Amino acid sequence: MYNPKSLKAEEFICHEEILETLDYAEKNKNNLELVDSIIEKAKLRKGLSHREASVLLACEDEERTNQLFDLAQQIKKDFYGNRIVMFAPLYLSNYCVNGCVYCPYHHQNKHIPRKKLSQDEIRREVIALQDMGHKRLAIEAGEDPVNNPIEYILESIKTIYDIKHKNGAIRRVNVNIAATTVENYRKLKEAGIGTYILFQETYHKESYEKLHPTGPKHNYAYHTEAMDRAMEGGIDDVGLGVLFGLELYKYEFAGLLMHAEHLEAVHGVGPHTISVPRIKRADDIDPTQFDNGISDEIFAKLCALIRVCVPYTGMIISTRESKEVREKVIRLGVSQISGASKTSVGGYSEEEPEEESSEQFDVSDKRTLDEVVRWLMGFGYIPSFCTACYREGRTGDRFMALCKNGQIQNCCHPNALMTLKEYLMDYASDETKKIGIELIKKEIENIPNPKVKEIALNNLEQIENGKRDFRF
């Protein structure tokens, strides 16, 4: 029986409820009166239910789809402005005991080189990332209790935070590791992590178990209930995501929203972020083996719907997607993107030989961080390296409350400008610096509070004179 307040995976992600939802959506996709009423409700910016959202996804009316895109763009502007937060993944280890059939790190893959970074190697990687200008990392590791125990993850987090090179510093470490215990989540919280990220891969239980035939990840309930344990362990910023292409996208979309509704119902706060990865080619993995791939057009609609349905949640798109696709969906609600990513274990400090590649998947957008920053500014976006909310304790329900009443704009806009100025002074090419200085000059005028504007102008001047790390 469907119960969003239940702590049992098969009750808050209820298969029968999803099937009924998809049937309802199919029967009503041409009910334009209903579709229009759902769009009107979405304009209130308080979100939509999984059933309402599924009707919009099923509706193929071009005029309504364009209305949806316009609304997503406006909601993104209202809550996140024109800021795009920058980050990079850091793969610590590809040792893994699971048999996931869509991932090249699966245990049966005997020809991919297995690697695990030492603490000295982590330092070299982090310094290389700092020298690009990154301030925010998402660390990744396969599930292996022998090679990648929680103690290794905790030691690695401490190493990352301790590294100060020139003007560089990693100010926020997000963590994407396998489902674990409440006790281990408490340890991660004490280590000062930002967001705990765990992709569901698929919410379809039968498919999930087939796609994860061996290893601890085979346990659907334990994996699906991980966010509840993370929140019980004190982590109040969690990130959801499915791997689009493994199962039918309409099923996954409904399940994803049901998971967000569950977190809101039980913990009073929904996901901090939602990621939208699509399955990509990788060593030992051919994405054409999975027949549920989605077109760029459907992908764009999913992004727009996520923004409309969970307006206060950040949306992440990685370098899995090409420059062209990222350009298309950023305006529809994406708030975070990666830049200059490596999906191999190592590779930032020293190029990995092709014959020894440990990439988890092919990267489509291979541009440098400087190129990505300049590209964003060319469209009028502010590339933000800000980590202030996390460091000031504005997480979980405190962040959501500020976001919902619009007050977050009084912090985020000037913080974005100040961290962009740091990047321009320390890392940018001359061309990027020139464009960025003009953008800051223009955007500083959009700070509504005169006192905040005055402080920001003073801080920007101090950044130019060599000082760093100001934040509201």
Residue pairs with C-beta under 8 A, 6 or more apart in sequence:
1 11
1 14
2 11
2 12
2 14
2 16
2 17
3 11
3 12
3 14
4 12
4 258
4 261
4 262
4 265
4 266
5 12
5 262
5 265
5 266
6 12
6 262
7 225
7 228
7 266
8 221
8 225
9 220
9 221
9 224
9 225
10 205
10 221
12 258
12 259
12 262
13 203
13 224
13 255
13 258
13 259
13 262
14 258
15 204
15 205
17 258
18 203
18 251
18 254
18 255
18 258
21 50
21 51
21 54
21 254
22 54
22 58
22 250
22 251
22 254
24 51
24 54
24 55
25 51
25 54
25 55
25 57
25 58
25 250
26 58
28 34
28 35
28 55
28 58
29 35
29 55
29 58
29 59
29 60
30 59
30 61
31 55
32 59
32 61
32 64
34 55
35 55
35 56
35 59
35 61
35 64
36 64
38 48
38 52
38 55
38 56
39 56
39 64
39 67
39 68
39 71
41 48
41 52
42 48
42 56
42 68
42 71
42 308
42 309
43 71
45 75
45 78
45 79
45 311
46 311
47 308
47 309
47 310
47 311
47 312
48 56
48 257
48 308
48 309
49 257
49 261
50 254
50 257
50 258
50 261
50 309
51 254
52 309
53 253
53 254
53 257
53 305
53 308
53 309
54 250
54 253
54 254
56 64
56 68
56 305
56 308
57 250
57 253
57 301
57 302
57 305
58 250
59 65
65 301
68 301
68 304
68 305
68 308
69 300
69 301
69 304
69 332
71 304
71 308
72 303
72 304
72 305
72 307
72 308
72 332
72 333
73 331
73 332
73 333
75 307
75 308
75 311
75 333
76 307
76 331
76 332
76 333
76 334
76 335
78 406
79 311
79 312
79 403
79 406
79 408
80 314
80 335
80 412
81 382
81 409
81 412
81 413
81 416
82 380
82 381
82 382
82 443
83 335
83 381
83 382
83 384
83 386
83 412
83 413
83 416
84 330
84 334
84 335
84 336
84 337
84 376
84 381
84 382
84 383
84 384
85 136
85 314
85 335
85 336
85 337
85 384
85 385
85 386
86 134
86 135
86 136
86 336
86 337
86 338
86 339
86 369
86 372
86 373
86 383
86 384
86 385
87 134
87 136
87 137
87 138
87 174
87 336
87 337
87 338
87 339
88 129
88 132
88 134
88 136
88 137
88 138
88 338
88 339
88 340
88 341
88 342
88 369
89 137
89 138
89 139
89 140
89 176
89 318
89 338
89 341
89 342
89 343
90 122
90 125
90 126
90 129
90 137
90 138
90 139
90 140
90 160
90 348
91 139
91 140
91 141
91 342
91 343
91 344
91 345
91 346
91 358
91 360
92 116
92 117
92 122
92 139
92 140
92 141
92 148
92 152
92 153
92 156
92 345
93 115
93 116
93 117
93 141
93 142
93 144
93 147
93 148
93 152
93 345
94 105
94 112
94 114
94 115
94 116
94 141
94 142
94 345
94 358
94 360
95 114
95 116
95 142
95 144
95 146
95 147
95 148
96 103
96 105
96 106
96 107
96 142
96 143
96 144
96 215
97 107
97 142
97 143
97 144
97 145
97 215
97 216
98 105
98 106
98 107
98 142
98 143
98 178
98 212
98 214
98 215
98 216
98 217
98 218
99 106
99 107
99 108
99 212
99 213
99 214
99 215
99 218
100 106
100 201
100 211
100 212
100 215
100 217
101 210
101 211
101 212
101 213
102 201
102 211
102 243
102 246
102 279
102 285
102 290
103 282
103 285
103 360
104 112
104 282
104 283
104 284
104 285
104 359
104 360
104 361
105 112
105 142
105 360
106 284
107 214
107 215
109 283
109 284
111 283
111 284
112 283
112 284
112 357
112 358
113 356
113 357
113 358
114 358
115 344
115 345
115 346
115 358
116 147
116 148
116 345
117 125
117 156
117 345
117 346
119 155
119 156
119 159
121 346
121 349
122 156
122 159
122 160
123 159
123 163
124 349
124 350
125 346
125 348
125 349
126 137
126 159
126 160
126 163
126 165
126 170
127 163
127 165
127 168
127 349
128 348
128 349
129 137
129 170
129 348
130 163
130 165
130 166
130 168
130 169
130 170
131 165
131 166
131 168
131 427
132 340
132 368
132 369
132 370
132 427
133 168
133 369
133 370
133 373
133 385
133 423
133 426
133 427
133 428
134 170
134 339
134 369
134 385
135 169
135 170
135 171
135 172
135 385
135 386
135 387
135 419
136 170
136 171
136 172
136 173
136 174
136 194
136 385
136 387
137 160
137 170
137 172
137 173
137 174
138 173
138 174
138 175
138 176
138 197
138 338
139 153
139 156
139 157
139 160
139 173
139 174
139 175
139 176
139 177
140 176
140 177
140 360
141 148
141 152
141 153
141 177
142 148
142 178
143 177
143 178
143 215
143 216
143 217
148 177
150 180
150 184
150 187
150 188
153 175
153 177
153 188
154 187
154 188
154 191
157 173
157 175
157 188
157 191
157 192
157 193
158 191
160 170
160 173
161 170
161 173
161 192
163 169
163 170
166 426
167 422
167 426
167 468
168 426
169 469
171 387
171 390
171 391
171 469
172 194
172 387
172 390
172 391
173 192
173 193
173 194
174 193
174 194
174 195
174 196
174 197
174 239
175 188
175 193
175 194
175 195
175 196
175 197
176 196
176 197
176 198
176 199
176 239
177 198
178 198
178 216
178 217
179 198
179 216
179 217
179 222
179 223
179 225
179 226
179 229
180 226
180 229
181 229
182 229
182 232
182 233
183 233
184 233
185 196
185 229
185 230
185 232
185 233
185 234
185 235
186 233
186 234
188 196
188 233
188 235
189 233
189 234
189 235
193 235
194 237
194 387
194 390
195 237
195 238
195 239
195 272
195 273
196 227
196 230
196 235
196 237
196 238
196 239
197 238
197 239
197 241
197 273
197 275
198 223
198 226
198 227
198 230
198 238
198 239
198 240
199 240
199 241
199 242
199 243
199 275
199 277
200 223
200 224
200 240
200 241
200 242
200 255
200 256
200 259
201 208
201 211
201 212
201 242
201 243
201 246
202 208
202 211
202 242
202 243
202 246
202 247
202 252
203 224
203 242
203 247
203 251
203 252
203 254
203 255
203 256
203 258
203 259
204 247
204 248
204 251
204 252
204 255
205 220
207 246
207 247
208 220
208 223
209 218
209 220
211 246
212 218
216 222
217 223
224 259
227 238
227 240
227 259
227 263
227 271
228 263
228 266
228 267
230 238
231 238
231 263
231 267
236 267
236 269
236 272
236 395
236 396
236 397
237 272
237 273
237 390
237 395
237 396
237 399
238 263
238 271
238 272
239 271
239 272
239 273
239 274
239 275
239 316
240 256
240 259
240 260
240 271
240 273
240 274
240 275
241 256
241 274
241 275
241 276
241 277
241 316
242 252
242 255
242 256
242 277
243 277
243 278
243 279
244 252
244 276
244 277
244 278
244 279
244 292
244 293
244 294
244 299
244 302
245 278
245 279
245 287
245 290
245 292
245 293
245 294
246 252
246 279
246 290
246 292
247 292
248 292
249 292
249 294
249 298
249 302
253 302
253 305
256 274
256 306
257 309
257 310
259 271
260 270
260 271
260 274
260 309
260 310
260 313
261 270
263 269
263 270
263 271
264 270
268 397
269 396
269 397
269 400
270 310
270 312
270 313
270 400
271 310
271 313
272 313
272 314
272 395
272 396
272 399
273 313
273 314
273 315
273 316
273 336
274 306
274 310
274 313
274 314
274 315
274 316
275 315
275 316
275 317
275 318
276 299
276 302
276 303
276 306
276 315
276 316
276 317
277 318
277 320
278 293
278 294
278 299
278 320
278 321
279 285
279 287
279 290
279 293
280 287
280 320
280 361
280 362
280 364
281 287
281 361
281 362
282 359
282 360
282 361
282 362
283 357
283 359
285 361
287 293
294 302
296 325
296 328
299 325
299 329
300 328
300 329
300 332
303 315
303 317
303 329
303 332
303 333
303 334
304 332
304 333
306 313
306 315
306 333
307 315
307 332
307 333
308 333
312 400
312 403
312 404
314 335
314 336
315 333
315 334
315 335
315 336
316 334
316 335
316 336
316 337
316 338
317 326
317 329
317 330
317 334
317 336
317 337
318 337
318 338
318 341
319 338
319 339
319 340
319 341
319 363
319 364
319 365
319 366
320 361
320 363
320 364
321 329
321 364
321 365
322 364
322 365
323 364
323 365
323 367
323 375
325 364
326 334
326 337
326 365
327 379
330 337
330 376
330 379
330 381
337 372
339 367
339 368
339 369
339 372
339 373
340 367
340 368
340 369
340 372
341 363
341 365
342 348
342 352
342 359
342 363
343 359
343 360
343 361
343 363
344 352
344 357
344 358
344 359
344 360
345 358
346 352
346 358
352 358
365 372
367 375
369 427
370 427
370 428
370 429
370 432
372 383
373 383
373 423
373 428
373 432
373 436
374 429
374 431
374 432
374 435
376 382
376 383
377 383
377 432
377 435
377 436
377 439
378 435
380 439
382 413
382 416
382 417
382 420
382 439
382 443
383 416
383 420
383 423
384 412
384 415
384 416
384 419
384 420
385 419
385 420
385 422
385 423
386 412
386 415
386 416
386 418
386 419
386 471
388 394
388 411
388 412
388 415
388 471
388 472
389 395
389 399
389 408
389 411
389 412
391 471
392 471
394 402
394 408
394 411
399 408
402 408
402 411
410 448
410 449
410 452
410 472
411 471
411 472
413 443
413 446
413 447
414 447
414 452
414 453
414 455
414 456
414 459
414 472
415 471
415 472
417 440
417 443
417 444
417 456
417 460
418 456
418 459
418 460
418 463
418 470
418 471
420 436
420 439
420 440
421 436
421 440
421 460
421 463
421 464
422 463
422 468
422 469
423 436
424 432
424 433
424 436
424 437
424 440
425 433
425 463
425 464
428 436
440 460
444 453
444 456
444 457
444 460
447 453
447 456
452 472
455 472
456 472
459 470
462 470
463 470
